[in-house]
Amino acid sequence: MTTITAIPTAPALRRSTLHAVARLRRFFKHWAAATSAYHERQVALCALRSLERQELDEARIYRGPIDNAVEKAAEIYKRRNLRHS
């Protein structure tokens, strides 16, 4: 008994190739958007961290104890890295 396998036709190959290319394009488009959004958030956080207490009070933004702890940890980490370099 012989089995006959279906050989994909040219339109089917073209369709599957176009589908794969479209999925790849969509993946990179979403990846670029996510990267851009992440970068924008980092820039905004950096700008907020550089504000002085008076400027934050004027904007009615409260800097909580977690922010202070994170800043202190970042300073300690920076000092350790400078000392070991």
Distance bins in CASP14 RR format, pairs under 12 A and 6 or more apart:
PFRMAT RR
TARGET T0000
AUTHOR 0000-0000-0000
RMODE 2
METHOD distances of the structure
MODEL  1
6 12 0 0 0 0 1 0 0 0 0 0 0
7 13 0 0 0 0 1 0 0 0 0 0 0
8 14 0 0 0 0 1 0 0 0 0 0 0
8 15 0 0 0 0 1 0 0 0 0 0 0
8 16 1 0 0 1 0 0 0 0 0 0 0
8 17 0 0 0 0 0 1 0 0 0 0 0
9 15 0 0 0 0 1 0 0 0 0 0 0
9 16 0 0 0 0 0 1 0 0 0 0 0
10 16 0 0 0 0 0 1 0 0 0 0 0
10 17 0 0 0 0 0 1 0 0 0 0 0
11 17 0 0 0 0 0 1 0 0 0 0 0
11 18 0 0 0 0 0 1 0 0 0 0 0
12 18 0 0 0 0 0 1 0 0 0 0 0
12 19 0 0 0 0 0 1 0 0 0 0 0
13 19 0 0 0 0 0 1 0 0 0 0 0
13 20 0 0 0 0 0 1 0 0 0 0 0
14 20 0 0 0 0 0 1 0 0 0 0 0
14 21 0 0 0 0 0 1 0 0 0 0 0
15 21 0 0 0 0 0 1 0 0 0 0 0
15 22 0 0 0 0 0 1 0 0 0 0 0
16 22 0 0 0 0 0 1 0 0 0 0 0
16 23 0 0 0 0 0 1 0 0 0 0 0
17 23 0 0 0 0 0 1 0 0 0 0 0
17 24 0 0 0 0 0 1 0 0 0 0 0
18 24 0 0 0 0 0 1 0 0 0 0 0
18 25 0 0 0 0 0 1 0 0 0 0 0
19 25 0 0 0 0 0 1 0 0 0 0 0
19 26 0 0 0 0 0 1 0 0 0 0 0
20 26 0 0 0 0 0 1 0 0 0 0 0
20 27 0 0 0 0 0 1 0 0 0 0 0
21 27 0 0 0 0 0 1 0 0 0 0 0
21 28 0 0 0 0 0 1 0 0 0 0 0
22 28 0 0 0 0 0 1 0 0 0 0 0
22 29 0 0 0 0 0 1 0 0 0 0 0
23 29 0 0 0 0 0 1 0 0 0 0 0
23 30 0 0 0 0 0 1 0 0 0 0 0
24 30 0 0 0 0 0 1 0 0 0 0 0
24 31 0 0 0 0 0 1 0 0 0 0 0
25 31 0 0 0 0 0 1 0 0 0 0 0
25 32 0 0 0 0 0 1 0 0 0 0 0
26 32 0 0 0 0 0 1 0 0 0 0 0
26 33 0 0 0 0 0 1 0 0 0 0 0
27 33 0 0 0 0 0 1 0 0 0 0 0
27 34 0 0 0 0 0 1 0 0 0 0 0
28 34 0 0 0 0 0 1 0 0 0 0 0
28 35 0 0 0 0 0 1 0 0 0 0 0
29 35 0 0 0 0 0 1 0 0 0 0 0
29 36 0 0 0 0 0 1 0 0 0 0 0
30 36 0 0 0 0 0 1 0 0 0 0 0
30 37 0 0 0 0 0 1 0 0 0 0 0
31 37 0 0 0 0 0 1 0 0 0 0 0
31 38 0 0 0 0 0 1 0 0 0 0 0
32 38 0 0 0 0 0 1 0 0 0 0 0
32 39 0 0 0 0 0 1 0 0 0 0 0
33 39 0 0 0 0 0 1 0 0 0 0 0
33 40 0 0 0 0 0 1 0 0 0 0 0
34 40 0 0 0 0 0 1 0 0 0 0 0
34 41 0 0 0 0 0 1 0 0 0 0 0
35 41 0 0 0 0 0 1 0 0 0 0 0
35 42 0 0 0 0 0 1 0 0 0 0 0
36 42 0 0 0 0 0 1 0 0 0 0 0
36 43 0 0 0 0 0 1 0 0 0 0 0
37 43 0 0 0 0 0 1 0 0 0 0 0
37 44 0 0 0 0 0 1 0 0 0 0 0
38 44 0 0 0 0 0 1 0 0 0 0 0
38 45 0 0 0 0 0 1 0 0 0 0 0
39 45 0 0 0 0 0 1 0 0 0 0 0
39 46 0 0 0 0 0 1 0 0 0 0 0
40 46 0 0 0 0 0 1 0 0 0 0 0
40 47 0 0 0 0 0 1 0 0 0 0 0
41 47 0 0 0 0 0 1 0 0 0 0 0
41 48 0 0 0 0 0 1 0 0 0 0 0
42 48 0 0 0 0 0 1 0 0 0 0 0
42 49 0 0 0 0 0 1 0 0 0 0 0
43 49 0 0 0 0 0 1 0 0 0 0 0
43 50 0 0 0 0 0 1 0 0 0 0 0
44 50 0 0 0 0 0 1 0 0 0 0 0
44 51 0 0 0 0 0 1 0 0 0 0 0
44 61 0 0 0 0 0 1 0 0 0 0 0
45 51 0 0 0 0 0 1 0 0 0 0 0
45 63 0 0 0 0 0 1 0 0 0 0 0
45 67 0 0 0 0 1 0 0 0 0 0 0
45 70 0 0 0 0 0 1 0 0 0 0 0
45 71 0 0 0 0 0 1 0 0 0 0 0
45 74 0 0 0 0 0 1 0 0 0 0 0
46 71 0 0 0 0 0 1 0 0 0 0 0
46 74 0 0 0 0 0 1 0 0 0 0 0
47 55 0 0 0 0 0 1 0 0 0 0 0
47 56 0 0 0 0 0 1 0 0 0 0 0
47 59 0 0 0 0 0 1 0 0 0 0 0
47 61 0 0 0 0 0 1 0 0 0 0 0
48 55 0 0 0 0 1 0 0 0 0 0 0
48 56 1 0 0 1 0 0 0 0 0 0 0
48 59 0 0 0 0 1 0 0 0 0 0 0
48 61 1 0 0 1 0 0 0 0 0 0 0
48 62 0 0 0 0 0 1 0 0 0 0 0
48 63 0 0 0 0 1 0 0 0 0 0 0
48 64 0 0 0 0 0 1 0 0 0 0 0
48 67 0 0 0 0 1 0 0 0 0 0 0
48 70 0 0 0 0 0 1 0 0 0 0 0
48 71 0 0 0 0 0 1 0 0 0 0 0
49 55 0 0 0 0 0 1 0 0 0 0 0
49 56 0 0 0 0 0 1 0 0 0 0 0
49 61 0 0 0 0 0 1 0 0 0 0 0
49 63 0 0 0 0 1 0 0 0 0 0 0
49 67 1 0 0 1 0 0 0 0 0 0 0
49 68 0 0 0 0 0 1 0 0 0 0 0
49 70 0 0 0 0 1 0 0 0 0 0 0
49 71 1 0 0 1 0 0 0 0 0 0 0
49 74 0 0 0 0 1 0 0 0 0 0 0
49 75 0 0 0 0 0 1 0 0 0 0 0
50 56 0 0 0 0 0 1 0 0 0 0 0
50 63 0 0 0 0 0 1 0 0 0 0 0
50 71 0 0 0 0 0 1 0 0 0 0 0
51 57 0 0 0 0 1 0 0 0 0 0 0
51 58 0 0 0 0 1 0 0 0 0 0 0
51 59 1 0 0 1 0 0 0 0 0 0 0
51 61 1 0 0 1 0 0 0 0 0 0 0
51 63 0 0 0 0 1 0 0 0 0 0 0
51 67 0 0 0 0 0 1 0 0 0 0 0
52 58 0 0 0 0 1 0 0 0 0 0 0
52 59 0 0 0 0 0 1 0 0 0 0 0
52 61 0 0 0 0 0 1 0 0 0 0 0
52 63 0 0 0 0 0 1 0 0 0 0 0
53 59 0 0 0 0 0 1 0 0 0 0 0
53 61 0 0 0 0 0 1 0 0 0 0 0
53 62 0 0 0 0 0 1 0 0 0 0 0
53 63 1 0 0 1 0 0 0 0 0 0 0
53 64 0 0 0 0 0 1 0 0 0 0 0
53 67 0 0 0 0 0 1 0 0 0 0 0
53 68 0 0 0 0 0 1 0 0 0 0 0
54 61 0 0 0 0 0 1 0 0 0 0 0
54 63 0 0 0 0 0 1 0 0 0 0 0
55 61 0 0 0 0 1 0 0 0 0 0 0
55 63 0 0 0 0 0 1 0 0 0 0 0
56 62 1 0 0 1 0 0 0 0 0 0 0
56 63 1 0 1 0 0 0 0 0 0 0 0
56 64 0 0 0 0 0 1 0 0 0 0 0
56 67 0 0 0 0 0 1 0 0 0 0 0
57 63 0 0 0 0 1 0 0 0 0 0 0
61 67 0 0 0 0 0 1 0 0 0 0 0
62 68 0 0 0 0 0 1 0 0 0 0 0
63 69 0 0 0 0 0 1 0 0 0 0 0
63 70 0 0 0 0 0 1 0 0 0 0 0
63 71 0 0 0 0 1 0 0 0 0 0 0
64 70 0 0 0 0 1 0 0 0 0 0 0
64 71 0 0 0 0 0 1 0 0 0 0 0
65 71 0 0 0 0 0 1 0 0 0 0 0
65 72 0 0 0 0 0 1 0 0 0 0 0
66 72 0 0 0 0 0 1 0 0 0 0 0
66 73 0 0 0 0 0 1 0 0 0 0 0
67 73 0 0 0 0 0 1 0 0 0 0 0
67 74 0 0 0 0 0 1 0 0 0 0 0
68 74 0 0 0 0 0 1 0 0 0 0 0
68 75 0 0 0 0 0 1 0 0 0 0 0
69 75 0 0 0 0 0 1 0 0 0 0 0
69 76 0 0 0 0 0 1 0 0 0 0 0
70 76 0 0 0 0 0 1 0 0 0 0 0
70 77 0 0 0 0 0 1 0 0 0 0 0
71 77 0 0 0 0 0 1 0 0 0 0 0
71 78 0 0 0 0 0 1 0 0 0 0 0
72 78 0 0 0 0 0 1 0 0 0 0 0
72 79 0 0 0 0 0 1 0 0 0 0 0
73 79 0 0 0 0 0 1 0 0 0 0 0
73 80 0 0 0 0 0 1 0 0 0 0 0
74 80 0 0 0 0 0 1 0 0 0 0 0
74 81 0 0 0 0 0 1 0 0 0 0 0
75 81 0 0 0 0 0 1 0 0 0 0 0
75 82 0 0 0 0 0 1 0 0 0 0 0
76 82 0 0 0 0 0 1 0 0 0 0 0
76 83 0 0 0 0 0 1 0 0 0 0 0
77 83 0 0 0 0 0 1 0 0 0 0 0
77 84 0 0 0 0 0 1 0 0 0 0 0
78 84 0 0 0 0 0 1 0 0 0 0 0
78 85 0 0 0 0 0 1 0 0 0 0 0
79 85 0 0 0 0 0 1 0 0 0 0 0
END
